[in-house]
Amino acid sequence: MLRDLVTAARGSSRRRDGTGSRFHGIALIATLVAMLVAVAGCGSTGATSTSSPGADPASLAPAGSAGYFSAVVRPSGSLASGALDAAREISRLSDPFGDLVQAADRSASGSGSGFNYTRDIAPWLGPRVGVFVDPTPGIPLSHTAYAVIADSTNSSKAMTFLDKLLRHGSDSGSVVSHSYRGTSYDTSGQSIGGQAGAIVKGFAVYGSVPGVEKVIDTASGGSSLAGASAYQSSGAATASGALAGGYLNYESLVSLISESGGPAAAEAPLLGLTLAKAGVHSVGFTLSATGSALAMNVFTSLPVSNGAKTRTASSALATLPGDAWFGFGLGNLGAGVSRGLAELGGTSGGSAGASGIFSLLDSHLHGLRIERDILPWLGDAGLFVTGDNLQTLGGALVIHSTRPAASKAAVPRIRAALAGIRGVVVRTASIRGADAAISVSKAGLPFVVYIVDGNGRFAIALGAQAAEQALRPSSTLASSAVYHSASDELGQGIQPSFLLSIPSLAALVLPHIGAATAAKVSSYVQAFTVLAIGAQRSGSKVTSRLVVGLR
């Protein structure tokens, strides 16, 4: 990947049109970040730091940043050992980071770029690196402020690298010096609209000219992201034990989209309104690694009225069949669908808008009415998949019925609606545990779909066995080994609302992708156990956690 990024950067430097410098800058930013993050865990150079030990790059990012990402690229202690253990488990190499550094240096050398991590970056790179994007209203995207802010242990060597980077991106191979608020910075070539590099309070800064100048503004007393209440409350700033983290300010992102002038700009006001109604203003996330799992935490705030969803989604998953290797729970499905349609109707003409949506749907359903026949009984829902080969593959969408009589009555109405579709064959079916059941088939398709209701559940299932398990499972996921593994990896008292057994998926897929490819993929897949997602709520704060278990 590094070689591709460097090659892209070299190619973009030859462009002479107005967009060349912008794409060149983005390519070089990507190259720099990839080089820094790829070698996380490689250890310390032992040089004397010119910025504060463990200094936070967010202290120089502007407070209004729409997006911010940071990484501990020179970890120590448990962070370093956790990253090393995880990398060894996945790569099956004894020194994965050392091998990666060598590969990166060979790739850069082979590309002819002249960059070398060991020679150009390691001698000055400090513990942490951050990247921000900060849109300014009225300023086109091509002049958006963005920059990489890297903690530096040696300002002189860091500036030497920045100048080399700028010369590489300059059409003329020259660097021009400027001064802003008493701080010197260099740009690639004569154009002030190109890329810039500077040392600001011991940090190496590289990005667009507006981005570097905003860093200087912040260093000169401007409000920083580190002190912004939205960033502090996002959770990304205060999480411990993380190798990397980030922050998105939706209000600033909407502003950025609005100023883009592209097709999405017209939809920005609707996006802003939707987010405001949902009570979402910002989101933070962190990434961590240990010898047993890779984990991502996402922090956001939601109105307290939405709190039950995180609990009922995990409950819906727990009641799915115990032999499922994939499961996904949804809380309060009916309320969510109704609220979504009401909000959609409100943005397109109030209740008349929602009624119009129902009328359009109902006109194609031969007497079935969604608002009357379906929505009133929709409760929690879950989706599951079972089977270890294509012949035994099955699964179902299971919906807990809040009105069993109404969900049972819906089955014959659904039959009438489907019978009106050309080529579809609908029959009454006999499924153990079902109070009402139909089968749906179509010529040319190798499977039969069953729509069944019974035991307070409504299901749309692939195969008769899955239909029976959906209504009356012989065991539940809550008692299965894969569920307990998912719960253990999530930790913190979080129960899964999504789980996937990676070995089970591999056993299903690998036999069908070719022996050579399967052998390559298998060596990596064997490192993983389960992928799980769950959420926990405290007041309006919601922490969503994704983990991938390692053997």
N, C-alpha and C positions, 0 to 999 in steps of 0.2 A: 504493500500500500504506500509506503514511504517513497519508493522509487516512482510510482505513478504520480504522486503529488509533486515531487521535484521536477519530473518531466513536464507536468502541466504548467508549473511555474516558469520553467525555461521557455516553453512555447509561448506563454502569454507575454513574456518580456519582449517578444519580437513584434507585437502588434503596435500599429501606429494610429489606430482610430481612437475615438474619444473614450471608449469603454475599456481599452487595453489596460490602462494603469489600475482601474478598479479591479478587474479580474485577476491581474497579476498580484495585486495586494492581497486579495482573498486567498489565492493559491499559496502565497508565501506564509500568510497567517496560518493556514491549514497545515502547511509543511512544518512550521516551527512548533505548533501545538502538538502535532503527531510525534515529532522527534522527542519533545519533552515528556509527554504522557507515556509514550511507548517504553521509556526506560525507567519508569517509576520503580523504586526499590533498589536502584543500583548502588546506593550508599552515598556517603559524603566525600567531598574532595579534601576536606580539612583546611580549606582557605579561610581567612578571616572575613567575616561578613561586614559589609558596609551599610546594610540595613539591619533593623532590629531582628534578633533571632526569632524565627517563626513569624515574621511580620506578615500581616494580612494584605494582599493586593487590593482587596475591597476598600481599604482605607484611601486609595487613590482613584477608585472608580467613581464617576459622578453619581449623585444620589438618585437622579431620574432615570438610570439605566433601565432599558426595557428587558435586557437579558444579561446574565452574568454566569460564568462557569469558572470554577477553580479546582485545582488539583494539587495534592501533595506529591511532588515529583521526586523528592529526595526524602522518603520517609525513614523513620528510625523506630526502634523499639517494637511494640506489638503491631504497629501499622506495617512496618517492613516485613516482619516475620509472617504476618497474615497474608500479605500480597505474595510473598515468596512461596508459601505453602500452597496457595491457590494456583499460582502459575505452574508450579511443579506438578500438581495434580492434573491440570489440564494438558500441559505440554509433554509430560513424561520426560522432561529434561532435568538434570541435576542443577544446572545454572542457566535457567531460562532468560533472565535479564541480561546476563553477560553475553549469551549467544545472540540475543536480540540487538544489543549494542553493536556487536561485530557485524551482524547482518545489515543493520542500518548504515554503518560506515562503508561497507562494501557496496551497498546499493547506491549511496550518495556519490561515492567515488566513480562507480560505473556510469552514472548519469552525466558526469562531466561538470556537475554544479560546483564542485570544489568545497562542499560542506562536509564536515566530519564532526560527529558528536563528541568523540573523545578529545579531539584537538580544539574545536571551536566553542563548545558549549559546557562540557563538564568542568573546565577550570574556573568558571564563574557562577554557575547555576546554583541558586539557593534552594530552600525547601519547597517554596510554593509558587504557583503560577496562576494568574487569573486572566480572563478574557471578558470584555464587556461590549455591548452595543447600546448606544444612546442616541435615539432619533431626536431631531430638532424640528418642531412644527415649521412648515414652510420651506424646509431644506430638502432637496431631492435625495433619493436613496443613494445616488452615486457619491454624495458628499456626507453620508452618514458617519457619525463619530464611532469608531471602534478601535480597540487596541488590545494587545497582549501586554500584561504587566507581570514581569518575572522577578522574583526576589533574587538579588545578586550578592555574591560573596566577594566580588572583585570588579569594581566599576570600570577600571581601565580595560580589562579583558572583555567585559560585557560590551563596552562601546566599540571595541575593535570588531566584535562579531556583528553588531548592528550595522556598522559602516559597510562591512563585507556584504551583508544582506541587502542593504540599500544599493550598493554598486551593482550587485547582481540583477536587481530589478530596474536599473536605469538604462534607457536606450543608449545613452552616451557613456555609461560606465562611470559617471561622475557623481559626487555627493556635494550638496550645497548646504552651508551652515546658515542658521537663522537664530533669532533671539525672540523670546516671548515671555513677558513678565519677569525678565531677568534670568531666564533659564535658556540655555542653548539647546537646539535640536537640529538634526540634519534631515534633509530630504533627498529622495532619489532624483537626480537630474535638476533641471532648472524649474520644473513645474511645482508650484506650491500645492497643486491638487494631487500630487503623487503620494508616496508613502513616507513616513517619518520615523525617526528613532531618537531616543534621548535617555539619559540617566536622570531620574527624578527621585530624590530622597533615597538613593541607594537602590532603586528598582530600575531594571532595564525595561524600557517601554518601546513597543513597535506597533504601528498601525497607521490609520489614515491621519492626515494632518489635523483635521478637527478633533480626532480622538486623542492624539498626543497633547494638543492644546488644552483639551478638557481635563486631562490628567494634571497638567501644570496648574490649571485653574483650581482644581481640588487641593493640590499640594499647597497652593497659595492662600488657603483659607476657605475655599468653597465647600459646600455640603458634600459629604462622601456617602457612598452606598453603605459602608460599614455602620454609619450612624443613622441611616434611614429607618424609620419605624417599620415600614412595610418589609424591608429586608430582614430586620431583626425578628419580626413576628412570623416570617416564612418558615423558620425552623432550620434553614440551611446554614445560617450564621452561627447557631449555638450547638449544632449536633457534634458529638465527640466520636472519635473512633472511625471517622470517614476518610477515605482516600481522595474523594472528589465530591463536589457538590455544585449546585446551581440554583438559579433564581430567575423567575419570569414575572414581570409586571404586566398584567394583561392590558391595563389602561395605556401604558406606553406602547405596547405592541399594536394595539388598535390604532394609535396615532401613527405608528410606523407604516402600517398597512394603508391607512388613509392617504398618506403622503406619497405612496409608491407610484400612483398613477396607473397601475395595472388593473386587470379585470377584477381583482379582489378588492380594490379600493371602494367600489360602489357598495360592497357588502359589509364594510367595516362598521358603519353605524348600527346595523342589525346585530353584528357580532358583539359590539359593545353593550347594546341593550340586553341581549341574551345573558351575557356574563353578569351584568349588573343585577338582573332579576334573580339569577342563581346565587347571588351574594359572593361571587368569586372575584377577587381583585388581584391576588398574586399566588404563586405556588413556588415552593422550594423543594429541592431533592438532594439526596446524598447517596454516594456509592461506597460500599465497603467490601472487603474480602478477607476470608479466613480459610483455613485448611478444610473446613466443612461446608462452606457456602459462599456464594456471591450474593450480595443483597443491595436493594435499592429502596430507600424510603422517600415517599412523596408527602409533603406537608401542605395543607391548604385549609381554608375556612369555609364552612357551609352553614346556612341557617339551621338552627336547632331543630326546626320542623322536619328536616330531612334525615335526622339522626337514626331513625329506625331501620333505614335501608342497609346500613353496614351490619346490623345484627341479623336481620331476616335473610340477607343474602347468604351468610355463612350457614344459617339454619337450613335453608333450602338445599344447599350443597350436601350437608351432612345426612339428609334423608334419601339421597339418591342411591341406586343399587351398589352393593359393596364390591362387585367385581368390575366396576367402571375404572378405566385408567385415565379418563379425561372427565372433568366435571366443572360446571360453571353455574353459580347461583345468582339469582336476581331477586332483590327485595322489592316488595310492594309493586309488582308489575302493573296492575290495573291503575293504581294511583299515578304511577309515573307516566303511563301512556295517556291517561286523561289529562294530566297537567300539561304534558308536552303538546297535545293537540289544542288545548285551550290557549296556551301561549302562542302557538302558531296561528291560531285563529285571531288572537288579539293583534298580531303584527300584520294581519292581512284583512282587517275589516271586522274585528270583534267576533261576536258569536256567529255572525253570518259567515265568517271565514271558516270556522270550525264546522258549521253545518254543511258548508259547501264541500269540505273534504269528505265528510261522511256520505253525502249524496253521491259524490263521484265514485267512491268505493262501492256503495250499495247498488249502484246502477249496473254493475258487472257481476253481482253475486246472486242473481235469480231468487230474490226474496229474503236472503240472509241480510240482517241489518246489524252492523258492527256495534253501534251505540246501544241497541236494545238487546241483542242476543249474545254478545261476547264480553264487552267491557264490564258489565255489572258484577261478574263473578271471578275476574282475574285476581289472583292472589300472588304469593311468591312463586317463583319459577326456577327450574334448574334444567340444564342440558347435560347429558352424559353420553359417553361412547364406551362400548365394550367389544371384546373379541381380539384374538391374537393373530388372525389372518383374514384375508379378504372374504373367505367363505363364512366365517363366524362373526364378521363385523356387524355391529348393530348399535342402536342408540335411540334416544328420544328426547323431545322437549316435554318436560313434565310441569304442569301448572297446578298449584294447589287451588282448589275451588272454594270460594267463600260462600257460594250458594249452590250446593250439589244438585238440587233439582233443576236449576237454570242451566248448569253446565251439561247435565244429561240431556236436557231438551235441545241443546244447541247441536248435538250430534246429527239428528235427522235433518235439521235445517242446513248443516254443512253438507250433508249428502246431497240434498236437492241442489245446492249451489254448484257442487262439483259435477253432478250429473249433466249439467248444462254445458260442460266444456267438451268440445269435440275430441274424440279419441280416448277419453278418460273412462275407465270402467270402475264403477263403484258398486260394492256388494256389502250385504250384511255379513259381519264376521262373528266368529265365536272365539272369544278370548277369555281365559280363566280370570275371574275377578272383575270382569267388566259388566256394568249395568247397561251400557250401550256401546256398540263397536261397529265400525265399517272398515273395509279394506279399499285401497285406491291403487289402481295399476294403470299402466299405459303401454301399449305395444312398443316393443323396442327397448324398454327399460328393464334391467335385470332384477329389479327389487320391487317389493310391495310395501306401501305405506299404510299403517294402521292408525286410525283416529278413534280413541277409546276414552271412556269415562267410567270411573268407579272408585270406591274407597276414598271419596273426597279429592280425587285427582283426575285431571284431564291430560291426555298425552297424545302427541303426534310422534309415532314410532316407526323406525326402520326395522321391519321384521316382527314376526309374531312373538318371539321370545322376549325381545326388548319391550314390546307392549305389555306383556305380562309382568315383567320386572318393574316397569314404570309404575304400575298400579299397586302391586303387592310384592316388593322386593324381598327375597329370602334373607338378605342381610343388607345393612346400610353402609355407606361410605364411612360414617363415623366410627365404625368398628373395624375398618380395614387398615392394613399396614401402610398403604400409600397415604391415607389420610393422616395417620399418626406421624408419619415422616414429614408431611407438609406442615403439620402443627408444630412439630419440634423445630424445624428449620425457621419458621416464622418467629417463634419465641415471643417474648413480651406479652403473653396472654392473648395474642391475636389468633383467631380461628380462620382457616382458609375459606374464601368464597370462590376460588379458582384453583384447580390443581391439574397437573399433567405428569404422568409417569413417563419420563424420558426413555427408559429402557423398553417399555411397552410400545411406545411410538416407533422406536428404532426397529424393534422386532417385526413390526408391521410393514415398515417402509423399506428397510435395507435390502430384503430379498428381491426387490423390484427395480433397483437402480443400477444394476451391473456389478459384477464381482469386484472389479478393480476399484471403482468408486466407493463401493460399500466397504471395502477393506480400509481405505483411507479415512472415511467418515467414522467407521466403527472405533478406530483408535482414539478418537476424541470423544465420541458419544459415551464411551465406557466410563468417562470421568464423572458423569452427571447422574443424579438420581431422580429428583423431582423438581418441577417448577411450580411454585405456589404464590398466590396473591391473597392478601387479607387486609382488613382495615380495622382501626381502633379509633374511638372518638372520646374526646374530653371537652365538654362544652361545645363550642363552635369549631374547635380544632380537630381536624381529621388527619390521621397518619395512615397512609396506605403503604403496604410493604410487599415487595416482590423479592423472592429468594429463589436461587437455583442451588440445589443441594449438590455437594461433591462427595464422592466415595471416600 
